[in-house]
């Protein structure tokens, strides 16, 4: 710390100590990049049918107290599709266990949730067996409790893969860091209209 502070004139910055969460996130990301071989694949997906289905399903939602009972997000569809893909490709639905690889029987998909001072990755267990509405409700519940730091450890530990979606922030492309001990992560960027 002293070496870094010596680079800047005193009074030209505010010094904010890192809390425990920020230290753990930094340590895990450093471990991931140093110990997990990362390679990146990029492809574009045509999502017209997904957006049309989402609009149709949301329009059919019953209304209670002036609000729709449910509101599916694009990310709910992404989670379901990723879980289905992991079940079709068992080598991607795996965790590294030192001298062995665990091939999971279900797609337990973690979803990256930004919280003040860090990142939580709550896990939707058996995501491959759940409906879009179940996934939506579970993600909303887990994300809300993650932001309030009210998740139990079993709700954010484990999992077989993760989804990190920055599309809602206009990010077109990024390389997510694998969350150990997972073997894969899906990074999702923004959708855009194109002429075909």
Secondary structure, DSSP 8 states (H G I E B T S, - for coil): -HHHHTTS-TTSS------HHHHHHHHHHHHHHHHS-----------HHHHHHHHHHHHT--EETTEES----HHHHHHHHHHHHHHH-GGGSEEE-SS-EEE-SS--EEEEEEETTEEEEEEETTGGGS-HHHHHHHHHHHHHHHHTT---HHHHS--SEEEEE-GGGT---------TTBS-EEEE--------
